[in-house]
Amino acid sequence: MLLKNALELSKSINEDRRIMYDALQKKGISDPEVRKISQQLNKKIIALQKMMNEMDSMLGESSL
């Protein structure tokens, strides 16, 4: 379940990156929409890092 959620979040991150890149090209870095997408993207990246750390911990515990 955790792996599935991580994969879905990773896909969402990639989609947000594409959207942000497109908005950045059209509107520039200081546009509020670009900043909003960037902030959402940062939150998702942090959430994915936490999931990865949790999976690492689970794998580490099983090898003890």
N, CA, C and O atoms as CSV, one atom per row, in Angstrom:
chain,resi,resn,atom,element,x,y,z
A,1,MET,N,N,0.827,-1.200,0.000
A,1,MET,CA,C,0.000,0.000,0.000
A,1,MET,C,C,0.868,1.259,0.000
A,1,MET,O,O,0.602,2.197,-0.751
A,2,LEU,N,N,1.898,1.281,0.835
A,2,LEU,CA,C,2.783,2.438,0.904
A,2,LEU,C,C,3.507,2.647,-0.423
A,2,LEU,O,O,3.660,3.778,-0.885
A,3,LEU,N,N,3.946,1.557,-1.027
A,3,LEU,CA,C,4.629,1.653,-2.316
A,3,LEU,C,C,3.692,2.197,-3.392
A,3,LEU,O,O,4.084,3.042,-4.197
A,4,LYS,N,N,2.459,1.711,-3.400
A,4,LYS,CA,C,1.475,2.192,-4.376
A,4,LYS,C,C,1.237,3.691,-4.205
A,4,LYS,O,O,1.191,4.431,-5.188
A,5,ASN,N,N,1.084,4.138,-2.960
A,5,ASN,CA,C,0.884,5.565,-2.698
A,5,ASN,C,C,2.093,6.386,-3.139
A,5,ASN,O,O,1.942,7.481,-3.679
A,6,ALA,N,N,3.285,5.856,-2.907
A,6,ALA,CA,C,4.503,6.556,-3.311
A,6,ALA,C,C,4.576,6.676,-4.827
A,6,ALA,O,O,4.971,7.717,-5.352
A,7,LEU,N,N,4.200,5.622,-5.526
A,7,LEU,CA,C,4.222,5.668,-6.987
A,7,LEU,C,C,3.202,6.662,-7.529
A,7,LEU,O,O,3.493,7.404,-8.468
A,8,GLU,N,N,2.016,6.678,-6.944
A,8,GLU,CA,C,0.988,7.634,-7.372
A,8,GLU,C,C,1.435,9.070,-7.094
A,8,GLU,O,O,1.222,9.965,-7.912
A,9,LEU,N,N,2.052,9.277,-5.940
A,9,LEU,CA,C,2.535,10.612,-5.605
A,9,LEU,C,C,3.656,11.030,-6.552
A,9,LEU,O,O,3.732,12.191,-6.954
A,10,SER,N,N,4.509,10.103,-6.900
A,10,SER,CA,C,5.590,10.393,-7.841
A,10,SER,C,C,5.033,10.814,-9.205
A,10,SER,O,O,5.545,11.741,-9.831
A,11,LYS,N,N,3.989,10.129,-9.656
A,11,LYS,CA,C,3.348,10.510,-10.925
A,11,LYS,C,C,2.748,11.911,-10.824
A,11,LYS,O,O,2.850,12.708,-11.757
A,12,SER,N,N,2.125,12.201,-9.693
A,12,SER,CA,C,1.531,13.510,-9.476
A,12,SER,C,C,2.601,14.603,-9.468
A,12,SER,O,O,2.393,15.691,-10.005
A,13,ILE,N,N,3.739,14.306,-8.858
A,13,ILE,CA,C,4.856,15.253,-8.832
A,13,ILE,C,C,5.337,15.543,-10.243
A,13,ILE,O,O,5.574,16.697,-10.601
A,14,ASN,N,N,5.479,14.507,-11.036
A,14,ASN,CA,C,5.938,14.707,-12.420
A,14,ASN,C,C,4.945,15.535,-13.218
A,14,ASN,O,O,5.343,16.380,-14.020
A,15,GLU,N,N,3.665,15.302,-13.006
A,15,GLU,CA,C,2.638,16.090,-13.701
A,15,GLU,C,C,2.696,17.557,-13.250
A,15,GLU,O,O,2.622,18.467,-14.075
A,16,ASP,N,N,2.828,17.776,-11.945
A,16,ASP,CA,C,2.929,19.147,-11.438
A,16,ASP,C,C,4.169,19.857,-11.969
A,16,ASP,O,O,4.133,21.055,-12.250
A,17,ARG,N,N,5.260,19.117,-12.104
A,17,ARG,CA,C,6.483,19.711,-12.673
A,17,ARG,C,C,6.234,20.184,-14.102
A,17,ARG,O,O,6.669,21.266,-14.497
A,18,ARG,N,N,5.528,19.357,-14.869
A,18,ARG,CA,C,5.218,19.735,-16.252
A,18,ARG,C,C,4.333,20.974,-16.291
A,18,ARG,O,O,4.569,21.897,-17.070
A,19,ILE,N,N,3.309,20.980,-15.436
A,19,ILE,CA,C,2.391,22.119,-15.375
A,19,ILE,C,C,3.144,23.381,-14.961
A,19,ILE,O,O,2.951,24.447,-15.546
A,20,MET,N,N,4.007,23.254,-13.945
A,20,MET,CA,C,4.758,24.410,-13.475
A,20,MET,C,C,5.701,24.923,-14.564
A,20,MET,O,O,5.822,26.133,-14.757
A,21,TYR,N,N,6.359,24.024,-15.265
A,21,TYR,CA,C,7.260,24.428,-16.331
A,21,TYR,C,C,6.508,25.197,-17.416
A,21,TYR,O,O,6.973,26.233,-17.892
A,22,ASP,N,N,5.343,24.677,-17.801
A,22,ASP,CA,C,4.537,25.355,-18.822
A,22,ASP,C,C,4.105,26.748,-18.342
A,22,ASP,O,O,4.199,27.725,-19.085
A,23,ALA,N,N,3.634,26.824,-17.097
A,23,ALA,CA,C,3.209,28.114,-16.550
A,23,ALA,C,C,4.394,29.076,-16.442
A,23,ALA,O,O,4.268,30.273,-16.702
A,24,LEU,N,N,5.532,28.534,-16.058
A,24,LEU,CA,C,6.740,29.354,-15.933
A,24,LEU,C,C,7.139,29.953,-17.281
A,24,LEU,O,O,7.518,31.121,-17.357
A,25,GLN,N,N,7.055,29.157,-18.336
A,25,GLN,CA,C,7.412,29.641,-19.668
A,25,GLN,C,C,6.461,30.736,-20.148
A,25,GLN,O,O,6.876,31.668,-20.837
A,26,LYS,N,N,5.185,30.618,-19.781
A,26,LYS,CA,C,4.181,31.574,-20.243
A,26,LYS,C,C,4.082,32.819,-19.372
A,26,LYS,O,O,3.843,33.917,-19.876
A,27,LYS,N,N,4.267,32.648,-18.051
A,27,LYS,CA,C,3.950,33.735,-17.122
A,27,LYS,C,C,5.143,34.298,-16.358
A,27,LYS,O,O,5.077,35.417,-15.850
A,28,GLY,N,N,6.215,33.549,-16.273
A,28,GLY,CA,C,7.383,34.028,-15.548
A,28,GLY,C,C,7.405,33.539,-14.104
A,28,GLY,O,O,6.400,33.074,-13.565
A,29,ILE,N,N,8.573,33.659,-13.500
A,29,ILE,CA,C,8.805,33.070,-12.184
A,29,ILE,C,C,8.052,33.769,-11.053
A,29,ILE,O,O,7.781,33.148,-10.025
A,30,SER,N,N,7.718,35.019,-11.216
A,30,SER,CA,C,7.071,35.753,-10.123
A,30,SER,C,C,5.540,35.703,-10.172
A,30,SER,O,O,4.873,36.303,-9.330
A,31,ASP,N,N,4.990,34.994,-11.148
A,31,ASP,CA,C,3.536,34.895,-11.263
A,31,ASP,C,C,2.961,34.108,-10.080
A,31,ASP,O,O,3.519,33.079,-9.697
A,32,PRO,N,N,1.863,34.576,-9.503
A,32,PRO,CA,C,1.262,33.885,-8.349
A,32,PRO,C,C,0.893,32.425,-8.625
A,32,PRO,O,O,1.027,31.576,-7.743
A,33,GLU,N,N,0.437,32.134,-9.824
A,33,GLU,CA,C,0.084,30.744,-10.156
A,33,GLU,C,C,1.322,29.847,-10.128
A,33,GLU,O,O,1.274,28.729,-9.614
A,34,VAL,N,N,2.418,30.339,-10.677
A,34,VAL,CA,C,3.673,29.570,-10.682
A,34,VAL,C,C,4.138,29.330,-9.248
A,34,VAL,O,O,4.559,28.226,-8.903
A,35,ARG,N,N,4.061,30.355,-8.425
A,35,ARG,CA,C,4.470,30.193,-7.013
A,35,ARG,C,C,3.581,29.195,-6.294
A,35,ARG,O,O,4.063,28.389,-5.499
A,36,LYS,N,N,2.280,29.245,-6.572
A,36,LYS,CA,C,1.343,28.316,-5.929
A,36,LYS,C,C,1.652,26.875,-6.322
A,36,LYS,O,O,1.684,25.986,-5.471
A,37,ILE,N,N,1.878,26.650,-7.600
A,37,ILE,CA,C,2.213,25.308,-8.080
A,37,ILE,C,C,3.529,24.849,-7.454
A,37,ILE,O,O,3.660,23.692,-7.052
A,38,SER,N,N,4.487,25.743,-7.373
A,38,SER,CA,C,5.782,25.420,-6.782
A,38,SER,C,C,5.638,25.009,-5.318
A,38,SER,O,O,6.266,24.050,-4.871
A,39,GLN,N,N,4.820,25.730,-4.586
A,39,GLN,CA,C,4.600,25.398,-3.177
A,39,GLN,C,C,3.916,24.041,-3.033
A,39,GLN,O,O,4.282,23.251,-2.163
A,40,GLN,N,N,2.932,23.768,-3.875
A,40,GLN,CA,C,2.252,22.469,-3.847
A,40,GLN,C,C,3.236,21.348,-4.193
A,40,GLN,O,O,3.220,20.277,-3.587
A,41,LEU,N,N,4.075,21.617,-5.163
A,41,LEU,CA,C,5.075,20.647,-5.580
A,41,LEU,C,C,6.051,20.354,-4.443
A,41,LEU,O,O,6.402,19.199,-4.205
A,42,ASN,N,N,6.482,21.384,-3.753
A,42,ASN,CA,C,7.393,21.197,-2.614
A,42,ASN,C,C,6.759,20.321,-1.540
A,42,ASN,O,O,7.422,19.442,-0.989
A,43,LYS,N,N,5.487,20.550,-1.238
A,43,LYS,CA,C,4.789,19.742,-0.230
A,43,LYS,C,C,4.726,18.278,-0.652
A,43,LYS,O,O,4.919,17.379,0.166
A,44,LYS,N,N,4.455,18.049,-1.929
A,44,LYS,CA,C,4.381,16.675,-2.417
A,44,LYS,C,C,5.746,15.991,-2.382
A,44,LYS,O,O,5.845,14.808,-2.055
A,45,ILE,N,N,6.790,16.734,-2.718
A,45,ILE,CA,C,8.144,16.173,-2.691
A,45,ILE,C,C,8.524,15.795,-1.256
A,45,ILE,O,O,9.096,14.730,-1.027
A,46,ILE,N,N,8.213,16.653,-0.307
A,46,ILE,CA,C,8.496,16.358,1.099
A,46,ILE,C,C,7.706,15.125,1.546
A,46,ILE,O,O,8.248,14.268,2.245
A,47,ALA,N,N,6.446,15.026,1.156
A,47,ALA,CA,C,5.630,13.870,1.514
A,47,ALA,C,C,6.222,12.587,0.924
A,47,ALA,O,O,6.246,11.549,1.585
A,48,LEU,N,N,6.700,12.662,-0.321
A,48,LEU,CA,C,7.310,11.495,-0.952
A,48,LEU,C,C,8.599,11.106,-0.230
A,48,LEU,O,O,8.866,9.920,-0.036
A,49,GLN,N,N,9.397,12.092,0.167
A,49,GLN,CA,C,10.616,11.793,0.909
A,49,GLN,C,C,10.297,11.095,2.233
A,49,GLN,O,O,11.006,10.174,2.637
A,50,LYS,N,N,9.241,11.530,2.899
A,50,LYS,CA,C,8.830,10.886,4.146
A,50,LYS,C,C,8.409,9.446,3.900
A,50,LYS,O,O,8.747,8.552,4.675
A,51,MET,N,N,7.667,9.223,2.813
A,51,MET,CA,C,7.259,7.852,2.468
A,51,MET,C,C,8.483,6.981,2.198
A,51,MET,O,O,8.552,5.837,2.646
A,52,MET,N,N,9.434,7.524,1.472
A,52,MET,CA,C,10.643,6.764,1.160
A,52,MET,C,C,11.417,6.432,2.434
A,52,MET,O,O,11.925,5.321,2.580
A,53,ASN,N,N,11.506,7.380,3.345
A,53,ASN,CA,C,12.174,7.131,4.619
A,53,ASN,C,C,11.449,6.060,5.417
A,53,ASN,O,O,12.079,5.216,6.054
A,54,GLU,N,N,10.124,6.099,5.380
A,54,GLU,CA,C,9.330,5.092,6.078
A,54,GLU,C,C,9.564,3.707,5.480
A,54,GLU,O,O,9.686,2.724,6.211
A,55,MET,N,N,9.627,3.631,4.157
A,55,MET,CA,C,9.897,2.346,3.511
A,55,MET,C,C,11.299,1.853,3.857
A,55,MET,O,O,11.500,0.664,4.102
A,56,ASP,N,N,12.271,2.772,3.878
A,56,ASP,CA,C,13.629,2.396,4.266
A,56,ASP,C,C,13.661,1.850,5.679
A,56,ASP,O,O,14.343,0.864,5.958
A,57,SER,N,N,12.916,2.497,6.576
A,57,SER,CA,C,12.858,2.039,7.957
A,57,SER,C,C,12.232,0.654,8.058
A,57,SER,O,O,12.706,-0.201,8.807
A,58,MET,N,N,11.166,0.442,7.297
A,58,MET,CA,C,10.508,-0.862,7.321
A,58,MET,C,C,11.439,-1.953,6.799
A,58,MET,O,O,11.476,-3.054,7.350
A,59,LEU,N,N,12.180,-1.658,5.754
A,59,LEU,CA,C,13.111,-2.635,5.203
A,59,LEU,C,C,14.282,-2.877,6.157
A,59,LEU,O,O,14.770,-4.000,6.283
A,60,GLY,N,N,14.719,-1.822,6.818
A,60,GLY,CA,C,15.817,-1.946,7.776
A,60,GLY,C,C,15.427,-2.796,8.968
A,60,GLY,O,O,16.224,-3.595,9.458
A,61,GLU,N,N,14.199,-2.623,9.433
A,61,GLU,CA,C,13.719,-3.394,10.582
A,61,GLU,C,C,13.567,-4.870,10.223
A,61,GLU,O,O,13.823,-5.738,11.058
A,62,SER,N,N,13.161,-5.158,9.012
A,62,SER,CA,C,12.945,-6.559,8.636
A,62,SER,C,C,14.253,-7.303,8.471
A,62,SER,O,O,14.271,-8.533,8.528
A,63,SER,N,N,15.344,-6.589,8.267
A,63,SER,CA,C,16.627,-7.267,8.072
A,63,SER,C,C,17.356,-7.494,9.387
A,63,SER,O,O,18.421,-8.110,9.399
A,64,LEU,N,N,16.802,-7.007,10.498
A,64,LEU,CA,C,17.471,-7.203,11.787
A,64,LEU,C,C,17.309,-8.590,12.318
A,64,LEU,O,O,17.818,-8.902,13.394
